[in-house]
Amino acid sequence: MDHAEVPAVDLSVPNVSDNMNNNPSQDKEQLVADFLETPFANGTFIWLAGIATIITNIVLLRKSGIA
């Protein structure tokens, strides 16, 4: 997925579209991550590790005959 050279928003509310399209931050390339990107990525990995642990424990309990 590539970034559009000139991103534009076309909403049915003209003032909102104009304000979003005239935002000065769109003139710059994003060089750093958003401040919430790292915590959410870390949280996702922790959540996936927890799901994998739960699945592993269920499989081990069924093999041992306890559950």
Phi, psi and omega in degrees: 000128180255155175281143175287143180297318178232089181293141181220146177249132179236092180255167180283353178257106188300317183296321179293316178300315180298316180296320180288321181286335180264013179294124184294340181289347179283350180280348185248149174284143179281112184259343180232162179284154174296155187292342178260356185294315181293312178299322179291322177295316178297318178298323178296316179295320178296317179297315179296323177296322177295317178297318178297321178295317179298314180297317178300315180295322178297316179297316181293322178295321179292323178291325181281348178086006179284320182251000000 
